[in-house]
Amino acid sequence: MTAWTATEWSAFGGVLSGVGTVIGAVAVIVAANLGSSTFKSWREQKLSERKIEQAERILTATYKARRGLEYVRSPLITAHELNAAEKHLEMLDWWATTDRKQSLITKQAYFNRLNAVAEERRAVEECLPMARALFGEQVEKALETLNRQYHIVNVAADMNDDVGDDRDFARKLRSDLSSASGTKIPNEMNDIIAAQVELIEDALLPVLRLEK
């Protein structure tokens, strides 16, 4: 093999230097792509974990709200509840004519029920921001509609003893206050509650079941 001249060795060194530069650049690009892919995967994993966590929280609040409404709207008001309501009114030094006394006691019994489920109502309200951010406006609106039923029950209880001769209005108030329903006249609030729970389940259960 013929000995290389200094010029040839210099040229060969330049080639190696160029190759090294190219390899270094490729390494940087590959590392950057890997880093970006790794960050993206990490972010997607964290978002998935967050969605699962919030789905559990929202569904729990939804089911508790449904049970709370079932309790508040139970057709049976026990003697214990009526006695507690009467004692509460006596503590407030209330006054009522004899013919209104029982209706006021019944009204207070509903108010006591509503106060007893205040935590369930608050839990739904606290879920609203993340429900919209992670699962969309429909889930948020379903939660709002579900929670609004408590307010409707409150209004119905407050107005139930002052309906006059309006039978349709009186029937509407009774259906809001009670989950009882007939075959001919379905209970509108029952249907509203069921529809909101179904919508929320359709959106969140697949997240918990890891379905696509």
Phi and psi in degrees as a GROMACS rama.xvg file:
@    title "Ramachandran Plot"
@    xaxis  label "Phi"
@    yaxis  label "Psi"
@TYPE xy
-71.7228  135.709  THR-2
-65.8483  137.749  ALA-3
-78.2435  147.669  TRP-4
-81.7153  168.32  THR-5
-60.7995  -35.1796  ALA-6
-65.3516  -42.2847  THR-7
-65.3718  -43.2488  GLU-8
-61.7358  -37.8724  TRP-9
-65.1988  -41.4265  SER-10
-64.8727  -42.2271  ALA-11
-62.9347  -39.1313  PHE-12
-63.7064  -37.2693  GLY-13
-64.5162  -38.7185  GLY-14
-62.2565  -46.5908  VAL-15
-61.6895  -39.2658  LEU-16
-63.1068  -41.2615  SER-17
-64.9703  -41.854  GLY-18
-61.0442  -43.4404  VAL-19
-61.4883  -39.3184  GLY-20
-64.4603  -43.3831  THR-21
-63.0764  -45.3876  VAL-22
-60.8449  -42.1242  ILE-23
-62.1257  -42.0936  GLY-24
-64.7647  -42.669  ALA-25
-61.6434  -41.5051  VAL-26
-61.4048  -41.4771  ALA-27
-62.929  -44.2271  VAL-28
-63.2478  -45.2986  ILE-29
-61.8551  -43.5854  VAL-30
-63.045  -40.6557  ALA-31
-64.2356  -43.2297  ALA-32
-64.5222  -42.047  ASN-33
-63.9704  -41.6064  LEU-34
-63.8236  -42.1344  GLY-35
-64.5203  -43.1091  SER-36
-64.3705  -41.5528  SER-37
-64.4877  -42.3081  THR-38
-64.2507  -41.7391  PHE-39
-63.054  -43.6592  LYS-40
-63.856  -42.3507  SER-41
-62.4714  -42.5493  TRP-42
-65.2776  -43.1185  ARG-43
-63.7803  -38.2512  GLU-44
-65.0082  -44.035  GLN-45
-64.1561  -40.2559  LYS-46
-65.2373  -40.0756  LEU-47
-62.9885  -43.099  SER-48
-62.4054  -40.167  GLU-49
-64.4151  -42.0251  ARG-50
-65.7519  -40.5188  LYS-51
-63.4103  -44.7091  ILE-52
-60.4276  -46.0371  GLU-53
-72.6814  -33.0196  GLN-54
-61.5502  -42.6281  ALA-55
-61.4744  -44.4646  GLU-56
-64.0976  -45.1264  ARG-57
-68.4248  -42.258  ILE-58
-64.7224  -40.0437  LEU-59
-61.1408  -45.4189  THR-60
-63.3419  -38.026  ALA-61
-63.3013  -47.7904  THR-62
-66.457  -36.9407  TYR-63
-67.3309  -37.3871  LYS-64
-64.9204  -40.5028  ALA-65
-63.0266  -44.7759  ARG-66
-65.8618  -35.7273  ARG-67
-62.7219  -41.3652  GLY-68
-67.6161  -35.41  LEU-69
-63.0767  -39.8438  GLU-70
-67.4617  -48.5866  TYR-71
-62.1118  -36.6314  VAL-72
-99.0674  15.087  ARG-73
-59.6456  129.83  SER-74
-63.0256  -23.7682  PRO-75
-96.0915  119.347  LEU-76
-103.813  117.66  ILE-77
-76.6082  161.985  THR-78
-61.8681  -35.5333  ALA-79
-60.9369  -42.9869  HIS-80
-64.7758  -41.8063  GLU-81
-66.0506  -39.6093  LEU-82
-64.6543  -41.5762  ASN-83
-64.4808  -39.7867  ALA-84
-65.1797  -41.8578  ALA-85
-64.5843  -42.3304  GLU-86
-62.9708  -38.2998  LYS-87
-62.8446  -43.8598  HIS-88
-66.5538  -36.2308  LEU-89
-65.4016  -36.9414  GLU-90
-64.657  -28.7612  MET-91
-85.5175  1.21815  LEU-92
58.2777  46.2027  ASP-93
-75.0742  159.033  TRP-94
-131.625  138.944  TRP-95
-157.533  149.087  ALA-96
-69.0051  160.664  THR-97
-59.1021  -38.0548  THR-98
-74.2628  -15.1153  ASP-99
-103.807  -7.42865  ARG-100
-58.4154  -48.3884  LYS-101
-66.6258  -38.7202  GLN-102
-66.1838  -35.713  SER-103
-68.2281  -37.2831  LEU-104
-64.664  -43.6994  ILE-105
-62.6331  -42.2243  THR-106
-59.3133  -45.2798  LYS-107
-65.4601  -32.2701  GLN-108
-62.3963  -39.8963  ALA-109
-66.4538  -40.5228  TYR-110
-62.4299  -39.2075  PHE-111
-62.9954  -39.6405  ASN-112
-62.4252  -44.8293  ARG-113
-62.4335  -39.7006  LEU-114
-64.945  -32.0166  ASN-115
-69.5363  -22.0518  ALA-116
-109.988  23.3016  VAL-117
-58.8948  -36.4589  ALA-118
-66.6583  -38.1812  GLU-119
-63.6595  -39.5128  GLU-120
-67.207  -41.6129  ARG-121
-64.9031  -37.5139  ARG-122
-62.0993  -39.7067  ALA-123
-65.6993  -43.7312  VAL-124
-59.8382  -39.7256  GLU-125
-70.0946  -19.1184  GLU-126
-83.4589  -15.6313  CYS-127
-58.0311  -48.1237  LEU-128
-59.7238  -47.8513  PRO-129
-72.5193  -28.7291  MET-130
-61.4801  -43.6889  ALA-131
-70.8938  -43.5289  ARG-132
-65.5699  -39.4613  ALA-133
-98.9715  -28.1791  LEU-134
-125.314  -2.51111  PHE-135
101.513  170.499  GLY-136
-66.549  -33.9456  GLU-137
-62.4998  -41.8893  GLN-138
-66.3909  -41.9548  VAL-139
-59.1658  -46.6834  GLU-140
-66.1251  -34.7697  LYS-141
-64.18  -40.8879  ALA-142
-64.846  -42.478  LEU-143
-61.8515  -44.2106  GLU-144
-63.6158  -41.8019  THR-145
-60.9814  -45.3272  LEU-146
-69.7795  -29.1538  ASN-147
-66.0754  -22.5783  ARG-148
-63.3555  -30.2287  GLN-149
-62.4994  -42.4849  TYR-150
-64.3484  -39.1561  HIS-151
-64.0145  -39.9596  ILE-152
-63.0997  -41.5511  VAL-153
-59.5787  -45.7431  ASN-154
-64.018  -42.5796  VAL-155
-62.2433  -41.6099  ALA-156
-64.6039  -38.7026  ALA-157
-70.1941  -31.0376  ASP-158
-100.647  -4.18822  MET-159
-63.79  -26.0809  ASN-160
-96.6382  12.0448  ASP-161
-141.796  55.336  ASP-162
-102.817  -9.58812  VAL-163
66.658  -136.852  GLY-164
-101.491  10.4441  ASP-165
-81.0503  97.4213  ASP-166
-69.5659  -38.41  ARG-167
-63.4276  -41.6402  ASP-168
-66.2419  -40.9851  PHE-169
-63.0915  -40.2838  ALA-170
-63.8586  -40.0965  ARG-171
-63.5853  -42.2626  LYS-172
-63.6506  -41.877  LEU-173
-64.0067  -38.1858  ARG-174
-70.0422  -27.9963  SER-175
-73.73  -34.6786  ASP-176
-81.2674  -23.1005  LEU-177
-129.157  141.238  SER-178
-82.5271  -1.50349  SER-179
-64.9655  144.465  ALA-180
-146.589  156.948  SER-181
-111.3  170.939  GLY-182
-72.9384  -32.369  THR-183
-83.9058  -36.9497  LYS-184
-120.951  99.1741  ILE-185
-67.2546  154.513  PRO-186
-83.8724  113.314  ASN-187
-61.3497  -43.1039  GLU-188
-66.52  -36.0532  MET-189
-55.8033  -44.7396  ASN-190
-66.7336  -38.6492  ASP-191
-64.0243  -46.1702  ILE-192
-61.933  -46.5643  ILE-193
-61.8331  -39.242  ALA-194
-66.169  -39.0005  ALA-195
-69.1631  -41.5675  GLN-196
-63.3405  -41.5782  VAL-197
-63.1932  -43.2529  GLU-198
-61.7465  -44.9924  LEU-199
-64.573  -41.8789  ILE-200
-62.5701  -42.9089  GLU-201
-60.8525  -33.6115  ASP-202
-82.8117  -32.6603  ALA-203
-106.059  -31.2948  LEU-204
-60.0226  -39.7931  LEU-205
-60.3169  -30.0872  PRO-206
-66.2283  -42.5653  VAL-207
-73.3386  -27.22  LEU-208
-90.7178  2.50984  ARG-209
59.2087  36.7631  LEU-210
-90.3658  152.382  GLU-211
